[in-house]
């Protein structure tokens, strides 16, 4: 039986789950919700970088991204930071939708799947 590795699990979720060389991350939100969408996106991507590194991979190995923005009009600003963060030619499959957030100060949430 293959081992499942859970990073920082709690009663509700794990920050990441690794199984068979795939790494599934939680939906990450900004730690500082006073920032604009670009600042929140940069914070989220830094968290994603750290979680991927914990599991021995990085953003060059992304397979899928799910992105929620509070206001779809913020998509352009989020995409500016997102596109600069992605390696050239390394964009994953992706969905980006507007959504009511659990906390109204959260402007963006990103969840990715990567491989090792």
Protein Blocks (a to p, Z undefined) as FASTA:
>chain_A
ZZdddehiafkbcfbdceehiacddddddfblmbcfklmmmmmmmmmmmmmmmnopafkl
cfbdcdddfblklmmmmmmmmmmmpcghiaccddddddddfblkbmbdcdddddZZ
